[in-house]
Amino acid sequence: MASQTLSTVSLPADFSHLDLAALIVFVAMWLGYGLAVGRMRGRRTSLSQFMNGQREVWSRQIVTRDNRVVDTTINASLQNGTAFFASTSLIALGGVLTLSRSSDDVLTLFGALPFGAVASRVTWEIKVAGLAVVFVYAFFKFAWAYRLFNYGAILIGAIPTKGSGAGEAEMERAARRAAAMNIAAGGHFARGQRAFLFALAYLGWFVGPWVLMATTAGAVYVMWRRQFASDIRAALLADEDMPL
């Protein structure tokens, strides 16, 4: 019974093997980029890794200050930026759902364009559903990052002051906890932004599979250059004892 059900499930006729290959390349490059960045630790310092180090420096500086207004302000700015991107994810998701409801009109428009290959409604719905999944993933990452920045604010408030009677070891542990929470929040925020960039690359699939592969490669190159070969990174690491 199950085998008969599976045999009846088939992709649309205009969903070619090249489309499937382009989708696999898209997913593989997304996952591969994340793994490659994580495994390059110690070999080549990324911009994000350098900033994680600065988050730890910031936490150690909190211990030296009795007035934490500047620290709470910095954390609030990080949290507000995350909230903005989370809201943007929902707006983008709403746009994708609207695109799905207007499939007939959009297909007619694409068919009138010189580069547009007319797709069936089922193929169009598959592509739109994939784009929706990307924005849902981005929203969950930004929402979790927002929550972690909220936890970070609590941990900043929990760092003892010098006159509280707490020992140096206790203050150092509290600072490390705040830094770890902030680094984790920054990591989820970065994954959400990465999803946004891959969503832009995904739009190439609506034109064709070759365009999807090209836009995906372009997105990966842009992200790699910003992390490992940008002028900003070179300026920050110019006086640091870190691998360039």
N, C-alpha and C positions, 0 to 999 in steps of 0.2 A: 504493500500500500504506500509506504513512504517512498520507495523507489519510483513508483508511478507518479507520485506527486512531484518529485524532483525532476523527473523527465519532462513534465509539462512546463517547467519554469525555464524560460529562455530569454535572452537579451533581444532587444529590437534588431531588425535587420540592418538598420543604419548605424548601429553601435558596433563598430569594426574592431578587429583585433588591435589595430593601431590606437584606437581610443583606450582600450584596456591597457595597452602597454604604456601610453602616456599617463594614465592614472596611476599605474604602478610606479613609474618614474617619479611622479609628483610625491607620492607617499614615501617612497624610499629616500628621496633627497631631503624631505622634511625630517624624517627620523634620523637619517645619516648625518645631517648637519648638526643636530642636537648631540648625537653621540660623539661626533668628531670634536666638537668644541669641549665637551666634558673630558675627553681623553687626552687633550693637548695640555693639560695642567702640568706645569713644570718644564715643558718644552718651549712653549711660546705663550707669553702672558697675554691674555685677551683684555680688552677694555673693561669688560664686566668683572673679570678677576681683580684687576687693579682697583676698581671701585669697591669691590667687596672688602679689600684690604683697608680702604679708607673708611668704610663703615665700622670696622673694628677700631680704627684710630679714633673715630668720632665717639664710640662708646667709652673708650678709655678717657677721653677728654671730659665726658659727662661727670666722671667721678671727681674731677678737680673743681667742678662748679657747684656752688650752693644754689644759685639761681638757674633753673632749668627752662626758663622761658624760651630761649633760643632753640633748645633741643626739641621741645614740644612743637614749636613753630615749624621746624624742619620736618618733623614726622608728619605734621598735619598737611604740609604741602605735598609730601609723597602720597599720603592717603587721598587727598583731593584729586591729584592727577590720576590715581588708579580708579577712583569713582567716575571720572570723566570718560575713561576708556571703557569701563563697564557699561555705562549708559550708551556710549557709541555703539558697542556691540549689540545691544538690544535694538537700537534704531536700525542698524544694518540688517539684523535678523528680520525685523519688520519689513524692510525693503525687499528682502529675498522672498518672504512669504507673499508679498504683493506681486512680485515678479511671477511667482508660481500661479497665482490666481489669474494673471493676465497673459497666460501662455500663448493663446491664439493671436493676440495683437502683437506680441513680441516676435513670434515666429514669422508673422507677415512682414514685420519691419526688417528682420534679419534677412529674409529671403529677397528683399528689395535692394540690399546692399551689394556692392560689387564683389566683396570678399566673402560674403555670407553663404555658407552651405546650409540648405534647408534641412532641418532635423525634424524627426517625428516628435509628436507630443510626449511620448514615453521617454525618449532619449533626452528631451529637454527637461523633463521632470527629474530624471536621474541626476543631471548636471546641477540643477537648482538645489536638489536635496543635498548633494555633496557640499555646495557652498554654504547651505544652512548649517550643516554639521561643523564646518570650520568656525563659523561665528558663534555657535553654541559653545564649542570648546574654548574660544577666546573669552567668552563671557564668564565661564566657570573659573578660568585662570585669573581674570581680573577681580572677580568677586572674592575668590579665596585670598588673593594678594591684599585686597582691601581689609579683609578680616585679620590677616596676619599683621598688617601695619597697625591695626587697632590693638592687637595684643602687644605689639612693640611699644605703643604709647604707654600701656600699663606697666610693661617691664622697665621703661625709662623712669616712670614714677616710683617704681619699687627699688631703684638703686639708692642705697643709703647715702646720706651726706656725711661729711667728715665729722660733724659735731653730734652725730646720732649715737655714737658709742660702738658702731660696728667696726670690725677689724678690717685690715687691708685685704685679707683673703676673701672675706665675705663680699666686700665691695667689688673686687675683681671678678668674682663669680657672677654677680648681678650684672656687671657690665658685659661679660661674655654672653650671658643669656640674651640680653638686649641686642647685641650684635648678631647673634645667631638667628634670632627672629627676624631682624631687619634684612639679613642676607637671604633668608628663605623667602620673605615677601618679595624682595627684588628679583629673585629667580623666577617666581611664578608670574610676576609682572612682565619680565622679559619673554617668557614663553607666550604670553598673551599678545605682546607686540609682534612676535615672530609669526603668530597665526594670522595677524592682520596683513603682514607682508606676503605670506603665502596665499591669502585670500585674493590679493591683487594678482598674484601669478595665476591663480586658478581661473580668473576671468578669461585667460587666453584660450581655455578649453571651449568656450562658447563660439570661438572663431574656428578652431580646429585642433586636432591632437598635436601636430607639429608645433603650433603656436604655444600650446600648454607646456611642452617640453622646453621651448626656448624661454618663455617667461619664468618658468621655475628655475632654470639655470641662471637667469639674470638676477632673480631674487636672492638665490644662494650666494652669488658673487657679491652683490651689494652688501649683504649681511656680513659675509666673511671679511670684506674690505674694511667695513666699519669697525669690526672687532679686532682685526690683526694688522691692518695696513693703512689706517687713517692718520691724518695729520694730528688729530686730537690725541690719539693714542701715543704717537711719537712724542708729542709735547709733554704729556703726563709722565712718560717713562724716561725722559731724557736724563734726569738726575737720579734715577732709581737703579738699584742693583738687581735688575730683573732681565730675563731673556727677551730680546726684542724680536 
